[in-house]
Amino acid sequence: MKAMKSAILALLATTALLPAQAKKPEFRYTILIAKPAADVWSALTEKKIIDQYYMVPARMLELKEGGKISYGEDTDLITGTIEKIEAPKTLVHTFKFVGSDDSETSVAYEITPMGDLMCSLTIVHSGFEQEDQTFADISGGWPVVASSLKTFLETGKRLPWPKVEP
């Protein structure tokens, strides 16, 4: 027992001398959805479904590596390029708020089947150098998008957003 304690203390002392690695911010969110993985894949890759739950409509969606993706009403608000597409489980694209000085980042959607009738969806938004305005915005935005997607797929209805009075 004494030898084990000495070994642990020696390991801790050694690691304490190593330079600390600065960890870059990353947003990660997982939600369980009572629908098959194929349905969730369709919700991520079909414009007519995206437009039912996403905060703004999909303007462009070229489903191929190097393809363009953008969201917005009359003009683009968010733009990106598809970096990886492995149907029906992985979609990765770059992400940039149009007009923002923040760096371009990356969004990965990972779908994991949990039996035939349920899956998990994990959204990982990475590539941040610091907690900038984009990081603040997406930290509040992705849970809303994921909840809206889940509600739409499970009920066929949009989230009942309150009306904003002018």
Beta strands, then each sheet from edge to edge (+ up, - down):
strand 1: 27-33
strand 2: 58-61
strand 3: 68-71
strand 4: 78-86
strand 5: 90-97
strand 6: 105-113
strand 7: 119-126
sheet 1: 1+ 7- 6+ 5- 4+ 3- 2+
end
